[in-house]
């Protein structure tokens, strides 16, 4: 067989299969010289494999023989430990050919006798006495064992007294002794604590007691009570017991901390100095007063007695609670209504009289509020309930934090400038609301707010002055907008020429001098904007032709320039519009005609140009039909040829018309006719938007050979070059690196085959792309989509994946698994039938379902496939 070889490096680049939208950059045109040479084919190697007759697994490293085409080779047998050579299905002699050859030598494993080992398991108590039958286990030497403890009634496992629970069988006999501890019986004793009325006065206590023991019972001290009777110890009984400790109450009982507030609401009761009933005062003398009941006593006579203190901490004695009523410490709400101003930052306001903080004093400082009500608190302080003008509550504040205020609040120095922006607002002489004027008289003017008032009604009022210091009155801030003395920036765009001497040019409106009109007299500048100043003058913001700012100049120092574009200059070049964001003008009064976006990519003729005073050049543009398009800044274009710039494309097209010329260049040299390309698919690697308003595609075939330039009207676009979705369902193992993985067929790379390498996926579908490649749509075993991958990145296989040689020994450790004869899940037995046995896993499969399956052998007998989770690898 003979084959052609490409001798040009350039041609090698051209025949790379293009992939639509996959970030390839294509050359505009490519030419290559191809020469053909006769070459002799190489001899292919002979591979010699050594395999186990039963399993087909390789048992020694394969041998590769090489030689010249037609020469002879001889395969020799190899000595392999523990194996006997059986024979081969292929000839052991032959000649090297142009095709690869494989010679397989089969071997049979020699029988090796296996020694047996024994393990004796004994179960004993702490004294070494047997408490269960002795067990003897026998297995092949080297087999692993793991002896669990077992349940023995009346005993609990304690420790391994002799031997090992986990190990392997050896030629020497082994013994394992497991020691157990006898279970001890336990019961409980519940002690109840009651008074003379059999009422429980303390939570019951439960004691634990063991068989053959006594339990000592504690005699608890209970405040306000003394112990009367009850057992101090009891004996163990199998059933739970309950016993009683009895107590009697002591007079007034223990002191109980209280802290509530009470008001003396009944006359005719005494207050006492002690509980020998020494009188201290009378409730008649204290009637209507509030006290703090810091503590109380629940007396044996059935009454409760409060221990009373006034707000200075003076003690007033014990009084029967029946003479009092509960009260809040803040006292009753008292209606108020005064205006107050917060003048002390060191007082917070409170949300309630549990002293939950609402606002810091610094947040309220200087603000005016209405105290709608007040509380005369037990602690001796008065608290105002504060509201702002909108009715929002700000909490309770100590009277010491405020002073009486006025509704307009204090005068606040300001100094800002404001513009009168609303009509029909009154300007006030004072805050008794005597009218001074109206905003209708000063609407649109800028005034200075030398000060302001934050009125309680929620509004702010400016105190307004003009530039001459004349006061205009108080005005609600809502009728104004913030302003600066120079006024708002007004976009302009006219050109001005410095004409007069003796004027300063300023850097800012703090009148920092930047230059003088004397230094710039006669120069022309662009006045991008202007300011109408409060002082009555207009100031232009000037820029030179390089867009460098020159400062602010008084309009009286300049004159307006009427022809800034200059004289018409003949040109004739071709340009392509390649920048967005530029306006196309109908004249130099800047009448808008179009946007550069509408001409993007179009090639036009610049018949003339203007060098404008703004520093820019403007082309006068015509299309190839002689229609004028307007004036456009040269910065929005690039000089080009009539065909315009090359535009990278990459789309696929089908030639749909015959009789159309295909060109070699834009001097219109005909390369072929569209008849020869008709109904075929090509890649338009690039295109040209010609000044003749026609688009020309630069076409390449599937081998990367350039076909020429063809007008867009002769083709139809292929919108889905990947072709139709084809349902598949096979399994695909990624075995080659260096391939991209795509999220779509439109330049959406999401991964590489390097990241998926060695993994198995399901190819639920595939696409036969126009570029000649097949792309598989891959899903993992969780159903998560991985993307589209070129079929050359791997190989199709079965759900279990390829066979992987292993050789490990495994022990079956679970009873709940099936053992299969194939991957159609035909069950041959349950793992419970071989539980605890050890097998050789000659090979394994990494299945698509995420599990590993061992291929198990018992000596030479194949058992089947089992999930690796059911087995334990032996070291």
Phi, psi and omega in degrees: 000138178248152176216153180277146175237147179269126183261356181256127177298325180297320180295327178301321179291326186286329186275000174299131184293122179286151180234117191299132176069010186260043169066018174281142173256127185254143172289151182293310177223158177215138177233148182211144173264130181244128176237152184244135179228151175275130178232150179269137181287149179275152173286141180263153185287165174247124180259128180253122181247147180241114189231156173287130184302320186283313188262341184078005181282137177293134183245002175206159181295135182289159183245137179247121178258138180231151178188177180283156179303124177093348180279162186271156172225154178229130178261124180258150176290155179237139176281124180235126184303134178071011179229149174247137178290133181255313182157187182216146177278344180256159176291141181273000176227151178180194179236154177287136180234182179282354176250148176293146179232148178232130176242123184249126178256128183261142180230155178239136183287138179284147177286129179239119180297141181246128179282154180255150176231156181236152177223124179258130181245122180245147180238117187227162174270188185294339179270359180089009182276135181295134180238002177202163182296142175287141181243141177238128181242138181232131179210168176300143176301132181099345178288136181283150173226155177213103187266113178281159172284159179233159180281130177234120185303130178086000182226156176232134180302137183247304184193168171274115183277327183207141176085194183229138178286332181240134179179200177229153178289137181237169178295326178280140179294144182236156179227140177236122179246120179254123184261139180237152179250136182291136179290137180256135179282142178228155176217187183223156174232123179257127179254125175259148182238114187229160176268190184293344178263013180066021178269131181293130182244000178204147179298138181300150178245135181250127178254147175259139181223137182264157180303131178084008182241165169253158176236131178275132182258129181288141174261096187285144170271123181245120186301130180089357181227157173234146184292139180246304184201165178144149182292150178261344176204158177220158177272160176294136168228149184295326179266150179299148181241156174229130177233166186234135169252126183255145181225160172235149186283147179259119174020249186285349181080183183282159174290130179244121179296136185235273178098003178283167179250137182227154178244134178289114188242358178225142176267167174088009176251148177265155166252144188242149176276337181201180181265021163263011173065036172282121184288136178252321181198188181234144177295339178294323179285335184258005187304131178087352181273155181253141179224163172262124176271087185293332179208175179209163177230132174266095191286155178296341180280001177095351181264158173254135180241128177270145172261111193262139175225143175273183187287354176258004178087010180278133183276136183247004175103187180260137179221144177299131182300340180294340181275004187231165168229147179294145181217157174277142184294337182280347181081183183284156176290134179240120179297141184228264176109001181286159173267129180230154178239133179284118186241002180229121184284349190271008179242129175273163169258154188242146178280337181198180180265021163265004175067040169280120187291138180249311180218146170287151177299328181293332179287330184264346188303131177085352182269154182253137181223165171257126175271091184294330179207176180212163177230134174265098190283153176304332182284001177096354181259156174257137181238126177271144174263110192265137175227143173273183186296336181268005178086009178281130182277136182247005174103188180259135179225145179298136180306330182294345182275352188232165170226156179297135185234179177254157186294329181280349183078186182275156175292131179241122178296139184232272178100357181285164176256142180224154177252133178286111191246357179224142177269170173068024170258140177279147171250125194260146177282326182201181181266018163266007174066040169276122186287136178253325181190196182221151177293343177299332183280338185234017182306131179086350181277156177256128180232165179258130175268093183290334178207175179207163177232131174266094188285150179296339180287001177098351181260154173255139180239126176273145170261108196256140179226149173271182186295342179265003177088010179281128182278133183255351178112187179264132183225137176300132183301336181297341181272007185231165168230149180302144181213169173240158186300331179282353182084181181283152175294131179243117178299137185234275178099357178284166177254137183233149180241131180289120185245324190251149178270163171085015178249139173276149172248127193253151175274337181202180180263019162265007174068038171284121184284130180254323183198185176229157177292336178298320183286335185249009184302133180092346180278149179252137181225160174267124177269090183295330180207175178211164179231134174263099190285153177299337180281003176095354181262157173256136180237127177270142173262111193257142176230143176275184185295339179265013178067026175270129182288137183252344178122187179257132180231143177294134181300337181291346182268357187230168171232151181281132178269130186263344183229069187284345185284342181081193184274154176291134179237125179295146183225266176109358181286164172260139178225152174248131178284118186228013178227138177271168173088010178251145174270146172256129189253149174272337177201180182266016164267009175063043172284121185292135179243319187195176173248146179299335178302328182287343181249009184305129177082355182274137177264129184230165178259124176269092184289332178208175180210164177230133174264100190281155177295341179282002178093356182258155173257134180242125177273143171263109195255139177231146172276176186289350175270003178084011180273127182288134184257344179121185179261133181222137177303130181301336181295343180272004186229167172227134178297139185206187174265175183298330181282351180083186182277153173292131180243118178298136184235275177099357180285164177256139181226155175245131179289119189244359180227145175260166174079012180256136179290141171250127190254150175273336181202181181262019162267009173067035171286122183283128180264322179192186174250152180295347179301321183286344181255356190304134175068014177255156181262134178225160174262127174272088183294333178207174179210165177231131173265094188287152178298342178280012178070018177249141175264134179241129177267143173262109193259142177229143177274183185294339178268004179083015180271128182287136183254342180122188179259130181225136183294148186297333181292347181266002183230163170236141183282143173262113187278341181230078183295345180284347180084186183283150174291131179242118179297139185231271178103355177286178181247145189228123177257126179282113186235002179230133179271171173089010178251143177279149174247131191248143175273342176198178178264031180223069173053045182237070180288128181241349183190182173228160180293342176301322182284337181260358188306132175083357183261157182252133181227164173262127176270090184291333178206175179210163177231133175263099189284153178294343179280004176095353182261156174257134180242125180264140176265108192260141175231142176275182186284356172265004181081010180275128181288135183257342180122185178261134180226143178299135181300340179287353181278357181189203182219150177280140183212193179263173185298328180281352182078178181287156177291136178240120178296139185232270179104002181285160171258134181228149178247134181286120186243002179226143183263357193253025182241151174272153171245128189251152175265347177201178181265020162265009172066039173282119185278129177256335177191174176259151180295338178297335181287338181236020182305132178085352181274156181249135180229164174264127175266091183293334179206174179211164177231133173266097189283153178299335181285002176097353181261156173257137180240125177273144171263108191266137175234138172252092190070243179262354184272126179280131183266317182141190181257136179223145177299133182299338179293342181271358186227162179237129178291136176265133180283000000 
